[in-house]
Amino acid sequence: MQQRAVRAAPGESTFQDVGLGLLDGLCAAARLPPHRRRQALHTLEDMLAPWGSWSVGDQPRFPSDISDDHFPIEHSLAVSGNDIEIRVLLEAQAQIRQLSDFWAAGCALNALLARRYGADLQRFEQIAELFEPRAGARYAMWHAACFTERADPTFKLYINPQARGREHAPAIVAEALVRLGFSSEAVKVATALRPGGTLKFFALDLERGSNARVKVYYAHDGADRRRIEAELSRVPGFSAAALETFWNVIPNQDDPFVGLPVTTYLSFTEGDDRPTSGIVHFPVRDYADDDQEVRRRVMALLEGTERELYSRALSGFAKRPLEEGVGLQTYVAQRVGHGGRRVTVYLSPEGYRVAPPRAQSGIASRRASFESTLARLEFGGGVSTEGAARGEASRDMGGLVSRAPRAVLRPRSIEDLQIAVRACRHHGVPLVARGQGRTPFGQSQIEGGVVVDMGGLGSIHSISDRAVTVDAGVTWHSVLRATAPRGLAPPVLTAFQGLSVGGTLSIGGLSGTSYKRGAQVDHVLELEVVTGEGELVTCSPDANSDLFDMVRGGLGQCAVIARAKLALVPTPAWVRHVTRRYCSLPPFLSDMRELVARAELDGISGTFHLEAEGIRIELNAVSFMDAGAAPNMANLLRGLPDPAEQTTRDLERLAYYSEVDELVTRLQANSAWDQLARPWFDVFLPNSAVDDYLAQVLAELSASEDVGGPELGALGQLHLFPLLTQHLKSPLLRVPPGSLVHLFDILSCSRRPGDDAWSQRMLARNRRLFERARGDGGTRYNIAAVPFTSEDWKTQLGPRYDELRRLKQKLDPDNILNPGLEVFS
């Protein structure tokens, strides 16, 4: 049951007591004429009805975003020369905490302002339905009243561009401006968001006439001075020099500003294509130690009589010594453009809490703590520092590495991802992107850093006859389900479809079709990536090609993949899968080489089963087909000796590619599958060495008293994938020289959870097998659970090592992106 607000008991403070008392102090300090002072108090009393009589209490019943302590009223004063304006911002309260009730309370206040004060609601009524909030919105409607010595009160209305979700804000603002008669150029200017920018408020002057303004507010997470000036440059005649003093005295620290975000607004009037004015709001409370320090900065910014006006007003408002807290003065703002320079200081009633002063530790060099920054990041999917989320992110599918992150972030937009990277860079906190957590050896984990859960970036943006554009968090399963109805599919799909696009493109992505189609990274047309500096860069074979080459298979060292344009090819709806069984290795390898040389099949791979009776070897020959047009498998397999056994089955292609996913789902439901360790071994072998290497390894693995052998464990598997190197184009997917190489996988799996001794033996085994393979000219496939040093990486990457290092130094100069892999010492 929802809690209802209650009226104050005798002796308790009410919202009216607090709001009117502070306004009266400001009016007196500003020396408003008595009739204007009475008018201001009467107006605010009307605006606070009926909830003004409710008890404030010692904590907010319905938290409001108007202030840090969730008090629903804020005061401010604006000075320009000899002029002062006093304002009050409030959120009309409702009896029950439902957005619909707060919207209704706001509309009731609109009607009161129109009836008693002549406020004009025509423009609001034209756009109201666009802004009526849905579940999840932060607020419904706010109102402001402005008081001066020369005029009757004026009113402003603030409504929420994110009422239907953050992603819809630009479209809502654009539609509202069109309905209000603004030109397409004005709409374009108002909705142009730079990276890190978020639409926060849409404000209307509730008055008639061509001078009535529409204001669009933006928040700029992690912004620096240049970005803010670029925003304000949309105002005709803007000069960065106008803000020189502001930047020098108000922040009192180097940018970027990664505490509370800097905000701006652009003000538009009827008939104008460009904004008439703009303003920068700096959240000074997050960049100062106490309010006395804020006062010193503001006094340095103001000129002449402005200092006296501000000083008197602040004295009339403050109910405590300024040095005993921080947050009474929340923002300092300066206007540019039409109307000239004006400085506004925003004041919190501190109705529920006085934030203690920060330690005097050198304000100029103070940076907001990383935890404080995390708490204020506005992510659609959230920021979690809780144990459950961090615990899950400390593990991966391999179950071999445990690394506890400081936090887990779940961006829902590329802008969110940029904010995360910038914040981590500013604080020197390492970061790693995590798709589905299906890495075998800690590739998506970070100790004491930030795990960015890419699952929130899960949209498929467009599909054409040749390409699909998807976010990095989309799974290949989702890609295939979206493209298959059109008769299209990516050229290469891994056996397990539950992997994220960004994850496999950071490694390689191989399967049975790779023998003549290459890896998934070889079929990327374009990437959008976020560098270690938080910049969004588009790369392709024709644009930023060096970055394109170092991101594909690059393990997230230079940039995080945010979005990918993937090639598509026509694909038949059915698959014919022939399994040929062999009793020994030589005929199997001979037949496989013959089929690879012909390159007539769509997929070729081998599987090894270690059984009590010995080793069972299978060659998998796959041909795609349309319904009613079965391939001539006898011709495709012509000339091969008869195997020990051969079976054929036909499957719909979607069912064929879902087999492994369905198996994993069953295992997860019926066993402790997710708690088992998987010390997988994956190595590329030159064709000249594969016969002897496999013979030795298979003999060692099968020398065990139990079926499957202790080195495979429960449900362990071994696979062989032939690869024609002419189709492998990505430079960081390092394979041995020669026209034909083989990927050999040992997919070991522990028999029970928590068998650390077994896991350590398997890691030692993997290293031993890798050394043998490297002696034969082999290289590691980078999903392998083979411990690597920076020297190993240097050998592995060969001449590409220095290229990757140079680009990392350029794009990730602070080495925050996935340093846990220790690619570079």
N, C-alpha and C positions, 0 to 999 in steps of 0.2 A: 504494500500500500504506500502511495506517495505521501511524503511528509508535507503538511501544510504550514504556511507561514502564520505566525501568531502576532497579535497586537502586543505592544509593550505594556508591561506592568508598571505601576507608578515607580518613578525613580530610575527606570531603565532608559538608556539612550535609544532613540528611534532614528531611522534613516533621515527623517526630516530634521531632527536635532542636529545631526552631523552635517548634512548638506547645507542647510540654511545657515548654521553657525559659521562654517568656513567661508561661505559666500559673503556673509555680512562682514567678516573680517577683511576680505579682499576688497569689497566695495568701500569700506571705510578707509583702508590704506591707500586706495586709488583716488580717494576724495571725490567720488561721484556725488553729484548734487543729491540732496535728500530725496527728492521725488524719484530720481532714477534708482536710488538705492532701495526705496520701498517697492518700486516697480519690479526690480530684479528679484527681490525676496518673494513677492507675491507670485511672480511667474514661476519660479522654481517650486514654490509650494503647490501650485496647480499641477505642475508636471510630475510631482512625486505622489500625487493622489492616485489610488487610495493606499498604496503600499508604504508611503512615507510614515505612516503611523505604526508600522510594524517594528518590533524590537530588532535591533542590530544583532544582538547576541554576541557570543565570543567566537563564532566561526560561521562561515557562509553556509546558508542552507542550499542555495542555488548558485554555485560558483560562476562568477562573471569574468570574462576576459578583459574587462575594462582596466583592471588593475592587477598587480602581481599577487596581492592577497585576496583577490576575487571580490573586492568591494565594488558595488555596481555604480559608483559615482566617481567622476574625476573632475578636477578644476584645472583651469589654465589661465595664463595671462599673456597677452601679446603686446609688445611695445614697439613703437616706431616714432622716433623723435619725441614729441611731447604727447603723443596719443597713446592711450592704453585701452585695451579691450579685455574684458573678463568673460570667461566662458565656463559652462558646466556641461559635461557629457554624462549621460546616464543610460542605463538599460532598464526599461520598464519591466517591473517584476510581475510574476504570475503566482497564483495560489499553488499551482502544481507544476512540477518541473517537467514540462513537455514543450518541445519547440513550438508546437501549434498554439499552446497557451501563451508563450512569450510573443509569438507573432500577433496573436489577437490583442495582447496587452499593448503592443506597439501601435497597432492600428487604432485602438481606442484612444491612445495619446494623440495620434494624428488628428482624429476627429475633434478632440478637445482644442488642440492648437488652431485648427481651422475655425472652429466656432467662436472661440474667445479672442483669438489674436490675429485672425485673418490669414493664417498660414495657407499657402496654395498647395493643394494636393494633386493637381491635374497631372503633372509629370509622373508622380509616383504611381497614380492609378493606371497610367499607360503601360507601366513595366512591372507592376507588383507581382503578377503571377510568375514572372521569371525568377524572382528572388524568394518566393515562399519556401522556407527551408524544409529539407527532408532529413530523415534520421541520419545522425552522424555529423551534421553541421555544428560549428562551434557557437554560433549565435544567430539570432533572428533579425533584430532591429535595434539600433541605438539612436538617440536623439541628442542634439546639442542646442543650447541657447546662448546667445552672444549679447553682452551688455556693454554699452558705452555711455558717455555723458551726453552725447548729442542726439541719440535716436532711440526709438522704441526697440524692444528686443527683436532679434531675428533668429531664425531657427534653421537647423540642418538635420538631415536624416541620413543615417548610415545603414546600408543593407549589404548582404553578404554575397559576393560573387561566387563563393564556394558553396552556395546553398544546396546545389545538386552534386557536389563533389568537386574536389580541386581540379580534376582534369577537364571539367566543363566550364570553368570560370571564364576563359577567354571568349568562348562562344556566347555565354550569357551576357557578358559586357558588350560584345559586339552587337548582339540583337537589341539590347537596351538602348544603345546609342542610335541605332537605326530607327527604332520606334520614336525616339525623341527628336528625330529630324537632322541628325548630324551626318555629315558627308562621309563618303567611303574613305577619304583621306584621313579624316579625324578618327574614324574607327580603326584604321590601320595603325595610326600613331598610338592610340590608346591601348591597343591590345598586343603591341609588339613586346614580347617578353624575351629578355636576354637570359642566358644560363644563370640559374640561381634566383631568378625573379619569380615572385608569386603575387597574384592579384589578391588583395586583402579586403579592401572596402570599396564600395560604390556609394558616393555621397551626392545628395541633392540639396541645393538651397530651396527652402520651402517658401518661395516668393515668386511673384510674377515679373515679367519683363525680360528684355533681351540680356540683361546683365546677370540673370540668375545662372549660377554655375552648376556644372556637373564635375565632380572630382573623382579621379580614379587613383586608388592607393596601391602601392607595390611594396613588398618586403624583399630585401636583397641579402640572402644568407651568404656569409663569407665574403662580402663585397669589399673592394678597396675603393680608395678615393676616385680613381679613374672611372670605375664602373658607375658610381653614383653621378659623376659629372657627365658621363655619356648619357645617362637617363635624362638628366635635366637639360641636355643640349637640344632636346626636342622643343624647348621653349624658345621662340624667336628672340635673337639678341642676347642669349645667355653667354656669359663669359665666366670661365673657371676662376678668374681673378676675383669675382664677387664673393667667392667662398674661401678665399685664402686665409683670412683671419679665423673664420669658423673652424677650418681644419687644423689650424695651428694651436688653438686653445681648447676646443671642446673635447675631442677624443683624447688628446694628450698621450697618444701612443701611436706606434707605427701601424699601418694597415697590413694585411686585411683585417677586417673586424669580424671575429668569429664568435663573439658572445651573442647577445641578443642582436637580431638583424637591424641594420639601418633601413629605414623606410623612406619613401618619397611619395608625393602625389603630383599629378598633372591636372590642371584646372581648365575646363573648356566652357565656352559660352556659345550661345546660339549663333550659327552662321560662320563660325571660325573653323578652318581646317587644321589649325595648329593650336596647341594649348596656349592660353594667355599668361599663365604663371605656373610655377612649380615650387616645391618645398622639399627640403631634406630634414628628416626627423632623426636625431641621433639619440640612441638609448643610453644616455649618459650614466644612468644608475648602475649599469653593468661594467663601466669602465672607470669608476672612481671609488675611492675608499670610504668617503662619507659625504654628507650633504654640504658641509662647510667647504670641502674641496670643490664641489660642483658650483657653489656660489662664487668662489674665486674665479673659476673659469668663465662663468656667465658674465661677471663684472668685467673681465678682460675683453669679452666680445662686444659688450654694449658701449654706446657712445653718449656722452653728454648727459642730458636729463633722463635718458633711458635708465641709467644706473640708479638714480634716485627712485624712479617709479618702481623698478624691480625690487629694490632693497626694501622699500616700504611695504610692498605687497607681500613679499616673502615673510617679513616680520609679522604681518597681520595674519598670515595663514599658518605658520609653523607653531606647533604646540609643544615642541621639545627643542633642546639645543641641537643645532645642526650637526655637530660632531658626534652625536650619540647614535647615529644611524645612517643608512644609505637607502634611498628609494623614495624619499619625500618628493624630490625632483626627479621625474622619470625620464622625460625627453627634453632636449633643447632643439628647436627647429629654426630654420631661416628660410624666408621666402625669396624667390628670384622672379624676375619678369614684371608683368603689369602690377602696378601698385607699389613697386619699389621694395626695398629691403625692409623686412619686419622679422623680429625675433620673438619666438613663443617659448615659454617654459611651462611644462605640464606638471601638475601637482597632484600627488596622491593623498587622500585623507588618512591613509594608514589605519583604516577602520578596524582591521583585524590583527595587523602585525606590523611591528617596526623591525626592519631587517638590520641586524647589528653592523657596525662599521667593519670594514675589512682591515686586516693587519697592515700597518704602515710599512710597506716593504718596497717602496719605490714605485709610485703610481705610474710613472712614465713607461716603465718596463713591464708592468703587470699585465698578464694575459688571463682572461677568464679560464677557470679550470676546465679540463676536458669533460669532466662529469657535468659541469654546469652547461657546457656547450651541448652535450648530448641531450640533456633534459629539455633544451629549448629548440632543438631541431624539429621542424614540422614535417614529418614524413607521413605519407599516406598510410603506409603499413606499420609505422611505429618504430620506436627505439626501445630496446629491452636490455636492461642490466640485471634482470632477474635470473635466479639460479637455474630454472628449468630451461629457458632459451639458451643460456650460456652453456649448460651441460650438454644439450643436444648438439650445439655447434662445436663442442670440444672433441666430438667423435666424427668418424666418417665410416663408410662402408667397410673399409679395410680392418677396422677395429684394432689397429696396431699402434696408433699414435694418439695420445691424449694431450691436447693443448687448449687451455682454458682462455677464451677471449675476455676482454674487458666488457664488451658490449656486442650486441647483434642488432644491425640496422636492416630494415626491409624497405628499400626505396620502391616507389611505384611510378617513378618517372626518371628520365635521364637527368633532369634537373636535380632530383633528390640525390642521385648518385654523385653528381658533381659536388653538391654540398658536403656529402660525406667525405669525399676525397680531400676537399679543401680543408675541412675541419681537422682531419687526421694529419694532413701535412703541417698545418699551423702548429699543432701540438706535438709533432714528431711521433705520432702513434701509428704503428704498422697496420696495414689493412689487407684483407684478402677477400676476393669474391667467391661465393659459394653458390653453386647451382642446386643440384639435388643431393649433394653430400655423398655422391657415389664414388669419390676418389678412394683408391686403395691404400695410399701411404701418406696421408696428411697434406696432400696438395691444396686442400681447401680449408686448412686450419691455421690459426695463428695464436701464439702465446702472448697474453696481455695486450692484444690489439683489438681490432674491430673486424668481425666477420660481417660482410655485406651479403645478406640473403637475397639473391637475385630473383627469387620466385615471384616477387611483386612486379617485376618487369616481365609480364607474361602475355603481351598482346601480339596478335598477328595483324599486321597493318595493311598488307596488300598482296594479292595473288594475280599474276598474269600468266600468259602462256609459257613464259620462259623463266620466271623468277617469283620468289615469295620473300617478303620483307617481314622479319620477326624480331621481337625483343630477345635479348640474350637468355632470359629466364624461361622461355618457351621450351617445352620438351619436344624431342623428335617425334614422339607419339602424337602430339598435337599437330605438328607440321604435317605428318602423313594423313591424319584424319581430315585436315583442311584441304589438302591438295588431291587426295585420291578420288573424290567424287568428280573431279575434272579430268581424270585420266592422267594425272601428273604425280611425280614424286621426285625427291632429291635423288641424284644418281647413286649415292652411297648412303646406306643406312646401317647402323650398328645392330648387332643381334638383339640387344636390349634397348628398347625405345624410350625408357624412362629417364634418359640422360638429357641435360639441358643443352641447348644449342651453344651457348657461350662456353660451357664446360668442355665439350668435345672439340670445339674449334681452338681452344687453348692448348690442346694436346695433339690431336691429329684426326682420329675417327676412322677406324678401319673395319672391314668385314670381308665376307666371301666375295663380294662384287668388286673389291678393291684391286683384284689382280689385273683388271684391265680398265678400271675407272679411277684408280688412285684413292686418295683419302678424302674425307669430308672437307678438309681445309683446302683441297684443290678445286672445290666447286663453290667458292665464295666469290661473289661479284663485287661486293662493297661492304665495308664495316664502318660503323660509328663507334668510336672508342673514347673513353675518358682517361686522359693521361694522369701521371702522378702529380701534376700541378692543378688538376681539376678542370682542364680544358677539354672541350668536346672537339674531336677531330674526325673528319671523314677520310677514309683511305681506301684505295683500290689499286688495281694494277696501273692505273693512269694518274692517280692523285695520291701523293704521299706514299709512293710505292715502297720506300724503305721501311716505313712504319707498318704497312700492310704485310710485308714479309716477316717482320719481327713480332707481330701480334699473333699471326696464325701459327699455332703450335708453340707459342712463346711463353706459356705458363704464367701469363699475367704479369710479366716483368716490366714492361714499358707502359702498358695501358690496360684498362678493364674493358672488355668487349661489352657494349651496351645494346647494339642492334646490328643485325646482319641481313644482307640481301643474298639469298641463296639461289643457285641455279636449279631449275626444274627440267625434267625430261619426260616425254610420254612414257607411260608404263602400263603394260597389260595387267589385267585384273587377276590373272591366275598364275600359279607357280607349279611346275613339275619338279619334284625333288627325288632324285635317284641316289640311293645309298649303296655303294659297293664295298663289301667287307673283304679284308685281307688277313692272312695269317702271319705275314712277315713284312718287314719294312721295304726291301728293295723293289718288289713289284708295285707296291703302292706309290713310291716316289717316282718310279718310271712312268706309270700311268698319269700321275699328276703333272709331270713335266710335259708329257705329250699333249694333254688337254690344254695346258696353259699356252703352249706354243701355237696351237690351233686358234685359240681365243674365240671359240664359237659359243661356248656356254656363257650364261650370265653370272654364274657364281661357282667358285671352286674353293673347297677347304677340306681339311682333314681333321679327324677326331681320333683320339687314342683312349681306349678303355683298359684299365688295369684290373684284371679279374683273376680269380683263383686258378683258372685253367691256363692263364697266360695273357698276352696282350692282344686285344681285338682292335683292329685298325679299320677305320671307315673313311672312304673318300666320298665327299658330298658334291654331287653334280646338279646344278640348278639351272633351269631354263624357264624364262617367263613366257607366258602364252595368253592369248585371248581365248574366251570361252568358245569351244567348238573348233579350235585350231591347235590341236595338240602337236607339240614338236616331235620330230622323228628322233627319239633318243637313241635308237639303234644306229642311226647315221652319225649322230653327235659323238657316240662312243665307239665308233667303228675302229676295227683293228686292234682293240685292246683285248688281252687275254681274258677268258672268263674268270670272274672273281670267285671266291669261296661262296659268296651269297650276294644277291642283289634284290633290293626292294624299291618299289616306286609308289609315290603318293602324290596326289594333286590337292592343292589348297588354294583358297582365295588368298590373294597377296596380303591383304590386311591380316588375315588369320596367321599366315606364315610369319609375318614380322611380329606378331603378338605372342608367339609361343613362349619365348623366354620371359616376357613380362608376366604372362599368366602363371608360369612356373614360380617365379619369385613371389607373386601375390599369394599363391598357395603355401609356399614355405613360410612366409611371414605370418600367415594366419594360424599355422599348425605347429610351429616350432619356435625355438629361440634363435631364429635365423639372424635377426638384427644384432644379437649379442655375440655372434661367432666371429673369429678372426679370419682374415683372408690375405695371407701373405703371397699375393700373386707375383708371378715371374713372367716377364715379357721381354723378348729379345729379338732383334733382327739378325738373321744369319745369312752369310753369303751362300749362294747356291753350291759352291764348291765344297763347303764345309758341312752342309746340313746332314748328309748321310751318316758320317761318323759321329757327329755331335748327337744326333737323335738316338743312334744305336747305344751310345754310352749312357746317355741320360735315362732312356727308357729302361735299360738294364738295371741301373741303380734304383730307380723309383719302384720297379716291380719286385726288388729283392726284399720282400717283407712277408711276415707270417700271417698278416690279415689282408683280406680283400680290399683293394684300393690303396693299401700301403699307408703307413703313418704320415708320409710326406704329402699325400693328397688329402687325407682326412675325409670328412663326410662330404659327399656330393662333389668331390674334387673332379676337375676335368682337365684334359690337355688338348690343345688345338694347334693346327698348322695352317697358315694362310700364305699362299704364294703371292708374290707381288712383282709385276713388271715395272721396273723403275722408270721407264719412259713416261709413266702416268703419274709419278710422284713429283709434284712441282714445287712444293713448299720447302724453302731452304732449311727451316728448323726441324723438319721431320727427317732426322739424320739416319740414313740407311747405309749399309756397306756398298762398295763399288760393285759394278756388274749389272747386266741387264735383268737378271732375275735374283730376287732375294726372298727370304721366308720369314714371316713373323711366327715365332713359337711361343705359346702361352702355357704356363702351368698354373691353373686356377685352383690352388689349394684352399681348403676350408677346414677350420678346426672342428673336432667332434663335439666339443662342449665349450661353453663360455668360460672365460677366465683362465685359460691354460697358457699362461705367459711363458712358461718354459718351452712349450712346443713352438710358440710364435718366435721366440728368440732363436731356436734351432733352425726354423724355416728361413729366417732372415739371414742367418749365417750360410745356410744352403744356397739361398739366392745369390749371395755375394760370390760364393765359390763358383756357381754355375755361370755367373756373369763374367768372372775373370777368365774362365775357360772360353766363353764365347768371344770375349774381346781379344783373346789370344788368337782366335780363328778369324779375326776381322769383323766381329759382330759389334753391334751398337745396342743401347738400351732403348726400348719404347717407353716413353716417360710416364706411363701409369704404373710401372713396375715398382714393387716393394724391394728395391735394392738401395741401401744407404749410399749416398753420394757426397763427396767433398767438393769444394770449389775446383780442385785439380781434376777430379773426375769430370765435372762439367766442362772444363776447358778442353779436355780430351774428347769428350762426347760431341761438343759443338764444333770443334775444329776451327776452320777459318771464320766461321760465323760467330764465334765467341766474342771477338773484339768488336764486330759490328753491333751485336746485341748490347755489349757494355757501353759503347759510345752512345747509342740511342737511349739507353736507360739513364745515363748521366745527363742527357739533354732533357728528357721528358719526365723523369722521376729523380730529380737531383737529390732529394732527401731520402731516397731508398725506402719509401713506405710501402711499395707494392710487393706483397708476397715475399718478404725477405727470408722467411722461414725455410725456403728451399735452399738457401745458401749457394745460389748460383754464382754469386760474386762475394768474395771474402771481404 
